[in-house]
Amino acid sequence: MATITSHGAAGVVTGSCHLFAIENGPRILIDCGMYQGPEEEQNFGPFHFDPKEIDYLLITHAHLDHIGRIPKLVKEGFKGTIYTTEATVELAEIILMDSAKIMKEDYETRYRKAQRKGSEDDERLPLYEEEDIEATFNLDWYICEYDNPVSLQEGINVTYRDAGHILGSAFIEISYKERGVEQTIVFSGDIGHDNNIVQHDLAECTHANTLYVESTYGDRNHQSTEDTINEFKKVVIETLNDWGNVLIPSFAIERTQEILCILKEMHDRKELPQCRIFLDSPMATRATQVYNNYSHLLSKKCQDFKERDGTIFDFEWLVYTPDVEASKQINEFDRRTIIIAGSGMCTGGRILHHFKNRLWNRKNTLIFVGYQVEGTLGRHLVDGARWVKIYGEDILVKASIHTINGFSAHADQNAIIKWISNIEDLNRIFLIHGERDKQIILRSVLENVFNQKVHIVEPEEVIYL
């Protein structure tokens, strides 16, 4: 009998990692992501399975909470084949190298502080280093194309379909035989929605017997894309007209490209007041180039920009600041700037320096355009914190705070229902990748709509298929 055990993203949003084991067959891992927020200590704990026994790793997409522990998996003995899309491979290398760099810097900072205090305690080493990432990309990678089934081995086929979440993202269909009867299980990964700014829309899923589906925004519906863009434009224009600055903590992948696309369109339509726009994130800069190279996988708007300008995102007011010195020079501009910087949840990165210099000024505006996990600085600010500590200094929050959730690359409740409603032969629905209170709401709604039991997966729970 086949089983699925969730070793992450069960009852929480992050750490996606699900082990699908077929009786007398292969052991297939779907994602191996990093925990973020309150659960991040779990990254340093042991896997609850032997990495050496994993035959295949299927990656849904390149976000850190879906790939962030893969080098640790390799470090601890995984030598199997990795399956994913071509764009995901490129983005994964960018994100993992950045992750290793940050962990190394954090370790060195903690070590210096311990030395100054005369501490004899050994500081915990980084989860992995650059050489572990190199070893990861030296393994056998198989490139999957959307809608083209791939045979893992006789009787087991995998199909990647466009998840409409970020570049290269996919939900994964696995077909196999159980006692002579063909079964299909679908892992949603993170699914997007219709009316994307940059991405293609979420592809239909038409058949599955078992579904593991994300539930990040299962308790609510986003405002429309049109209303979201209009709200964003209004905040930006009002701030710039008041000679203030706009701070946007943005995820390097997808959200940054969406913001750049909107700003470019505002510029073209002469809606944007004269300003300087800084993309102050080396990782986001590299990711933006990858997006530019895969324009055929993006929305018609992006393809039109590429055909017209030879580039999707660049325009005259946009400045990239790849090095630290260029980043520091942004401080010379105290009015009418838009600063897009990581990290998206304000847990590190250059956005913290800009917070330190600008959060205390009431003329400035902070716009959150992505989900903020509990326990992060971003979540504290969203929840109304009046003081925050940055690099050991207490900073008064006077800048206006705006949360525009309609930008989310995750499907909302209605989009999840719509997506599931197209699936035929569906017998079992399992909720993963969401906070428990939101999953309880989504479970109730889905049970009412589809008149069948829906199960919230517990950490390390073994599901028998």
C-alpha positions as CSV (number, residue, x, y, z in Angstrom):
1,M,0.0,0.0,0.0
2,A,1.3,3.5,-0.9
3,T,1.8,6.0,1.8
4,I,2.4,9.8,2.1
5,T,4.1,11.3,5.1
6,S,4.4,15.1,5.4
7,H,7.7,16.2,6.9
8,G,6.9,19.9,6.5
9,A,4.2,22.3,5.6
10,A,1.7,20.3,7.8
11,G,-0.2,22.7,10.0
12,V,2.2,25.5,9.0
13,V,2.9,27.4,5.8
14,T,6.6,26.7,5.3
15,G,9.0,23.7,5.1
16,S,7.2,21.9,2.3
17,C,8.4,18.2,2.2
18,H,6.2,15.2,1.5
19,L,7.4,11.6,1.1
20,F,5.4,9.4,-1.2
21,A,6.3,5.8,-0.9
22,I,5.0,3.0,-3.1
23,E,4.9,-0.5,-1.7
24,N,7.8,-2.5,-3.2
25,G,8.5,0.6,-5.3
26,P,10.4,3.9,-5.1
27,R,10.5,6.5,-2.4
28,I,9.6,9.9,-4.0
29,L,10.1,13.2,-2.2
30,I,8.0,16.1,-3.3
31,D,9.9,19.3,-2.3
32,C,12.4,19.8,0.5
33,G,11.8,23.3,1.7
34,M,13.1,25.5,4.5
35,Y,11.1,26.4,7.5
36,Q,10.7,30.2,8.1
37,G,9.4,32.2,11.0
38,P,8.7,30.4,14.4
39,E,9.5,27.0,13.0
40,E,12.9,27.8,11.5
41,E,14.7,25.9,14.3
42,Q,13.4,22.7,12.7
43,N,15.7,23.3,9.8
44,F,18.6,22.2,12.0
45,G,16.9,19.0,13.2
46,P,17.3,15.6,11.6
47,F,15.2,14.5,8.7
48,H,12.6,11.9,9.8
49,F,13.7,9.7,7.0
50,D,17.0,8.5,5.5
51,P,18.0,10.7,2.6
52,K,20.0,7.9,1.2
53,E,16.8,5.9,0.6
54,I,15.1,8.6,-1.5
55,D,15.0,7.6,-5.1
56,Y,13.6,10.7,-6.7
57,L,13.1,14.4,-5.7
58,L,10.3,16.3,-7.5
59,I,10.5,20.1,-7.1
60,T,7.3,22.1,-7.6
61,H,9.0,25.5,-7.8
62,A,12.0,27.5,-6.6
63,H,10.7,29.3,-3.5
64,L,13.0,28.8,-0.5
65,D,10.2,27.1,1.6
66,H,10.1,24.4,-1.2
67,I,13.8,24.0,-2.0
68,G,15.7,25.4,0.9
69,R,16.8,22.1,2.5
70,I,17.8,20.3,-0.6
71,P,21.5,20.9,-0.1
72,K,21.1,19.5,3.4
73,L,19.4,16.5,1.9
74,V,22.3,16.0,-0.5
75,K,24.8,16.6,2.3
76,E,23.2,13.8,4.3
77,G,23.3,11.3,1.5
78,F,20.7,11.8,-1.2
79,K,22.0,10.8,-4.6
80,G,18.8,10.3,-6.6
81,T,17.5,12.1,-9.6
82,I,15.9,15.5,-9.3
83,Y,12.9,16.4,-11.6
84,T,11.7,20.0,-12.2
85,T,11.3,22.6,-15.0
86,E,14.2,24.4,-16.7
87,A,13.3,27.8,-15.3
88,T,13.1,26.4,-11.8
89,V,16.6,25.0,-12.1
90,E,17.9,28.5,-12.9
91,L,16.0,30.2,-10.1
92,A,16.8,27.5,-7.6
93,E,20.6,28.1,-8.1
94,I,20.1,31.8,-7.4
95,I,18.0,31.3,-4.3
96,L,20.2,28.6,-2.8
97,M,23.4,30.4,-3.3
98,D,21.9,33.5,-1.7
99,S,20.6,31.4,1.2
100,A,24.1,29.9,1.8
101,K,25.6,33.4,1.7
102,I,23.2,34.8,4.3
103,M,23.6,31.8,6.6
104,K,27.4,32.2,6.4
105,E,27.2,35.9,7.2
106,D,24.8,35.3,10.1
107,Y,27.1,32.7,11.5
108,E,30.2,34.9,11.3
109,T,28.3,37.7,13.0
110,R,27.1,35.5,15.8
111,Y,30.6,34.1,16.2
112,R,32.2,37.5,16.5
113,K,29.6,38.5,19.1
114,A,30.3,35.3,21.1
115,Q,34.1,36.0,21.0
116,R,33.6,39.5,22.2
117,K,31.6,38.2,25.2
118,G,34.2,35.6,25.9
119,S,31.7,32.8,25.3
120,E,33.0,29.3,25.1
121,D,29.9,27.9,23.5
122,D,30.3,26.7,20.0
123,E,28.1,28.7,17.6
124,R,25.9,26.5,15.4
125,L,27.3,26.1,11.9
126,P,25.3,27.1,8.8
127,L,22.9,24.5,7.5
128,Y,25.0,24.1,4.4
129,E,27.7,25.9,2.4
130,E,28.3,26.8,-1.2
131,E,30.1,23.5,-1.8
132,D,26.9,21.6,-0.8
133,I,25.0,23.6,-3.4
134,E,27.6,22.7,-6.0
135,A,27.2,19.1,-5.1
136,T,23.4,19.4,-5.4
137,F,23.7,20.7,-9.0
138,N,26.2,18.0,-9.9
139,L,23.5,15.4,-9.3
140,D,21.3,14.1,-12.2
141,W,18.6,16.7,-13.0
142,Y,15.8,15.9,-15.4
143,I,14.1,18.8,-17.1
144,C,10.3,18.5,-17.4
145,E,8.1,20.3,-19.8
146,Y,4.6,21.3,-19.0
147,D,1.9,18.7,-19.9
148,N,4.5,16.1,-21.2
149,P,4.3,12.9,-19.0
150,V,7.7,11.5,-17.9
151,S,8.2,7.9,-16.8
152,L,10.2,7.6,-13.5
153,Q,10.1,3.8,-14.0
154,E,7.7,1.3,-15.4
155,G,4.2,2.0,-14.3
156,I,5.0,5.4,-12.6
157,N,4.5,8.5,-14.6
158,V,4.9,12.2,-13.6
159,T,3.3,15.2,-15.3
160,Y,4.2,18.8,-14.6
161,R,1.4,21.4,-15.2
162,D,1.6,25.2,-15.0
163,A,0.7,26.3,-11.5
164,G,0.6,30.0,-12.4
165,H,2.5,30.8,-9.2
166,I,6.0,31.9,-10.2
167,L,8.2,31.3,-13.2
168,G,8.6,27.6,-13.7
169,S,6.1,26.6,-11.0
170,A,4.1,23.4,-11.4
171,F,1.6,21.2,-9.8
172,I,2.5,17.6,-10.1
173,E,0.4,14.6,-11.2
174,I,1.8,11.2,-10.2
175,S,0.1,8.2,-11.8
176,Y,0.9,4.7,-10.6
177,K,-0.7,1.2,-10.2
178,E,-2.0,0.0,-6.8
179,R,-2.9,-3.7,-6.9
180,G,-3.4,-3.5,-10.7
181,V,-5.6,-0.3,-10.5
182,E,-4.2,2.9,-11.8
183,Q,-4.3,5.8,-9.3
184,T,-3.4,9.4,-9.7
185,I,-2.2,11.7,-6.9
186,V,-1.8,15.4,-7.3
187,F,0.5,17.7,-5.3
188,S,-0.5,21.3,-5.8
189,G,2.7,22.9,-4.6
190,D,1.7,26.5,-4.5
191,I,-1.0,27.4,-7.0
192,G,-1.7,30.8,-8.4
193,H,-4.9,32.3,-9.9
194,D,-6.4,33.9,-12.9
195,N,-5.6,37.5,-14.0
196,N,-1.9,37.3,-13.2
197,I,0.2,40.3,-13.9
198,V,3.3,38.4,-14.9
199,Q,2.5,34.7,-14.9
200,H,0.3,32.6,-17.1
201,D,-3.0,31.6,-15.5
202,L,-3.2,28.4,-13.4
203,A,-3.7,25.4,-15.6
204,E,-6.7,23.1,-15.0
205,C,-6.4,19.9,-13.2
206,T,-8.9,17.5,-14.7
207,H,-8.2,14.1,-13.0
208,A,-7.0,12.9,-9.6
209,N,-8.0,10.3,-7.1
210,T,-6.1,12.0,-4.2
211,L,-5.3,15.7,-3.9
212,Y,-2.8,17.4,-1.6
213,V,-3.6,21.1,-1.9
214,E,-2.1,24.2,-0.4
215,S,-4.3,26.4,1.9
216,T,-2.3,29.6,2.5
217,Y,-5.2,31.9,1.9
218,G,-8.0,29.3,2.3
219,D,-9.9,31.5,4.7
220,R,-10.3,34.5,2.4
221,N,-10.7,36.0,-1.0
222,H,-8.3,38.5,-2.5
223,Q,-9.5,41.7,-4.0
224,S,-9.5,41.8,-7.8
225,T,-6.3,42.3,-9.7
226,E,-7.6,45.6,-11.1
227,D,-8.5,46.9,-7.6
228,T,-5.2,45.7,-6.2
229,I,-3.2,47.6,-8.9
230,N,-5.4,50.7,-8.5
231,E,-4.8,50.6,-4.7
232,F,-1.0,50.3,-5.2
233,K,-1.0,53.1,-7.7
234,K,-2.9,55.4,-5.4
235,V,-0.6,54.9,-2.5
236,V,2.5,55.4,-4.6
237,I,1.3,58.5,-6.3
238,E,0.0,60.1,-3.1
239,T,3.4,59.4,-1.4
240,L,5.5,60.8,-4.2
241,N,3.3,63.9,-4.6
242,D,3.9,64.5,-0.9
243,W,7.6,64.3,-1.6
244,G,7.9,61.1,0.4
245,N,9.6,57.8,-0.2
246,V,8.0,54.4,-0.9
247,L,9.6,51.3,0.7
248,I,8.6,47.9,-0.7
249,P,10.0,44.8,1.0
250,S,9.6,42.4,-1.9
251,F,10.3,38.8,-2.6
252,A,13.0,38.4,-5.3
253,I,11.0,36.1,-7.4
254,E,7.6,37.0,-8.9
255,R,6.5,39.9,-6.6
256,T,9.5,42.1,-7.6
257,Q,8.8,41.4,-11.3
258,E,5.1,42.3,-10.8
259,I,5.9,45.6,-9.2
260,L,8.4,46.5,-11.9
261,C,5.8,45.6,-14.6
262,I,3.2,47.9,-12.9
263,L,5.7,50.8,-12.4
264,K,6.8,50.5,-16.1
265,E,3.2,50.7,-17.3
266,M,2.5,53.7,-15.0
267,H,5.6,55.4,-16.5
268,D,4.5,54.7,-20.0
269,R,1.0,56.1,-19.3
270,K,2.5,59.1,-17.6
271,E,0.7,58.2,-14.3
272,L,3.9,58.0,-12.3
273,P,5.3,61.3,-10.8
274,Q,9.0,62.0,-11.6
275,C,11.0,59.8,-9.2
276,R,13.9,57.4,-8.9
277,I,13.2,53.7,-8.6
278,F,15.9,51.5,-7.0
279,L,15.9,47.7,-7.2
280,D,18.2,47.2,-4.3
281,S,18.5,43.4,-4.3
282,P,21.3,41.5,-6.1
283,M,19.1,38.3,-6.0
284,A,16.1,40.1,-7.4
285,T,18.2,41.6,-10.1
286,R,19.5,38.1,-11.2
287,A,16.0,36.7,-11.0
288,T,14.6,39.5,-13.1
289,Q,17.1,38.6,-15.8
290,V,15.9,35.0,-15.7
291,Y,12.3,36.1,-16.1
292,N,13.4,38.3,-19.1
293,N,15.0,35.2,-20.7
294,Y,11.7,33.1,-20.3
295,S,9.3,35.7,-21.6
296,H,7.4,33.0,-23.6
297,L,6.2,31.5,-20.3
298,L,4.9,34.8,-19.1
299,S,1.7,36.9,-19.6
300,K,0.8,38.6,-22.9
301,K,1.7,42.0,-21.3
302,C,5.2,40.8,-20.5
303,Q,5.6,39.4,-24.0
304,D,4.4,42.7,-25.5
305,F,7.0,44.7,-23.5
306,K,9.7,42.3,-24.6
307,E,8.8,42.6,-28.3
308,R,8.5,46.4,-28.1
309,D,11.6,47.2,-25.9
310,G,13.8,44.1,-26.1
311,T,13.3,43.9,-22.3
312,I,10.3,43.2,-20.1
313,F,11.1,45.3,-17.1
314,D,13.7,48.0,-17.8
315,F,12.9,51.7,-18.3
316,E,14.7,55.0,-17.8
317,W,13.8,55.7,-14.1
318,L,14.8,52.2,-12.9
319,V,18.2,51.8,-11.3
320,Y,19.8,48.5,-10.3
321,T,22.1,48.6,-7.3
322,P,24.1,45.4,-7.4
323,D,26.9,46.2,-4.8
324,V,26.9,47.5,-1.3
325,E,28.4,50.9,-2.3
326,A,25.6,51.6,-4.8
327,S,23.0,50.6,-2.1
328,K,24.5,53.0,0.4
329,Q,24.3,55.8,-2.2
330,I,20.5,55.5,-2.1
331,N,20.6,57.3,1.3
332,E,21.6,60.5,-0.6
333,F,18.1,60.7,-2.0
334,D,15.7,61.8,0.7
335,R,12.6,62.4,-1.4
336,R,10.6,60.9,-4.3
337,T,12.2,57.5,-4.4
338,I,10.8,54.0,-4.6
339,I,13.0,51.4,-3.0
340,I,12.3,47.7,-3.7
341,A,14.5,45.5,-1.5
342,G,14.7,42.1,0.2
343,S,13.9,40.3,2.2
344,G,10.2,40.1,1.5
345,M,9.4,39.3,5.2
346,C,12.0,41.7,6.5
347,T,14.0,39.0,8.2
348,G,17.2,40.3,6.8
349,G,18.7,41.9,3.7
350,R,19.0,45.5,2.6
351,I,15.4,46.5,3.4
352,L,16.4,46.7,7.1
353,H,19.0,49.5,6.3
354,H,16.3,51.4,4.6
355,F,13.9,50.9,7.5
356,K,16.5,52.3,9.8
357,N,16.9,55.4,7.7
358,R,13.3,56.0,6.8
359,L,10.7,54.2,9.0
360,W,10.6,57.1,11.5
361,N,9.6,59.7,8.9
362,R,5.8,60.2,8.6
363,K,6.1,61.3,5.0
364,N,7.3,57.8,3.9
365,T,5.2,54.8,3.1
366,L,5.8,51.1,3.6
367,I,3.9,48.8,1.3
368,F,3.7,45.1,2.0
369,V,2.9,43.2,-1.2
370,G,3.3,39.6,0.1
371,Y,2.5,37.2,2.9
372,Q,4.2,37.8,6.2
373,V,4.7,34.7,8.3
374,E,4.0,34.8,12.0
375,G,7.1,35.8,14.0
376,T,8.8,37.8,11.3
377,L,9.5,41.6,11.5
378,G,7.2,42.1,8.5
379,R,4.3,40.4,10.4
380,H,5.0,42.6,13.5
381,L,4.8,45.7,11.3
382,V,1.6,44.5,9.6
383,D,0.1,43.8,13.1
384,G,0.7,47.5,14.1
385,A,4.1,47.6,15.9
386,R,5.0,51.1,16.9
387,W,8.6,50.4,17.7
388,V,10.9,47.9,16.0
389,K,14.5,46.9,16.8
390,I,16.9,47.0,13.9
391,Y,20.5,46.2,14.3
392,G,20.2,46.7,18.0
393,E,18.6,50.1,17.7
394,D,14.9,51.0,18.6
395,I,13.2,52.6,15.6
396,L,9.9,54.5,15.9
397,V,7.5,53.6,13.2
398,K,5.9,56.8,11.8
399,A,5.7,55.8,8.1
400,S,2.3,54.8,7.0
401,I,1.8,51.0,6.6
402,H,-0.2,49.5,3.7
403,T,-0.8,45.8,3.2
404,I,-2.0,45.0,-0.4
405,N,-2.8,41.3,-0.3
406,G,-4.3,41.1,-3.7
407,F,-0.8,40.8,-5.1
408,S,-0.5,37.3,-3.6
409,A,0.7,34.6,-6.0
410,H,-1.3,32.1,-4.0
411,A,-4.9,31.1,-4.9
412,D,-7.5,32.4,-2.6
413,Q,-10.5,30.5,-1.3
414,N,-12.6,30.9,-4.4
415,A,-9.7,30.1,-6.7
416,I,-9.0,26.9,-4.8
417,I,-12.7,25.9,-5.0
418,K,-12.8,26.6,-8.7
419,W,-9.6,24.6,-9.4
420,I,-10.8,21.6,-7.4
421,S,-14.3,21.7,-9.1
422,N,-12.7,20.7,-12.4
423,I,-11.1,17.5,-11.0
424,E,-12.9,14.3,-11.9
425,D,-12.7,11.0,-9.8
426,L,-11.5,12.9,-6.7
427,N,-12.0,10.7,-3.6
428,R,-9.7,12.3,-1.0
429,I,-8.7,15.9,-0.3
430,F,-5.8,16.7,2.1
431,L,-4.9,20.3,3.2
432,I,-1.2,21.3,3.6
433,H,0.8,24.5,3.5
434,G,-1.3,26.7,5.7
435,E,-1.8,28.0,9.2
436,R,-4.2,25.8,11.2
437,D,-7.0,28.4,11.7
438,K,-7.1,29.1,8.0
439,Q,-7.2,25.4,7.2
440,I,-10.1,24.8,9.6
441,I,-12.1,27.4,7.7
442,L,-11.2,26.0,4.3
443,R,-12.0,22.5,5.4
444,S,-15.5,23.5,6.4
445,V,-16.1,25.3,3.1
446,L,-14.8,22.5,0.9
447,E,-16.8,19.9,2.8
448,N,-19.9,21.9,2.2
449,V,-19.2,22.6,-1.5
450,F,-18.0,19.1,-2.4
451,N,-20.0,17.0,0.1
452,Q,-17.0,14.9,1.1
453,K,-14.6,14.7,4.0
454,V,-11.5,16.9,3.9
455,H,-8.5,16.1,6.1
456,I,-6.0,18.5,7.6
457,V,-2.6,16.8,7.6
458,E,-0.6,16.6,10.8
459,P,3.2,16.8,11.0
460,E,4.7,13.4,10.4
461,E,1.3,11.9,9.9
462,V,1.3,8.8,7.7
463,I,-1.6,8.7,5.2
464,Y,-2.4,5.3,3.7
465,L,-3.7,5.5,0.1
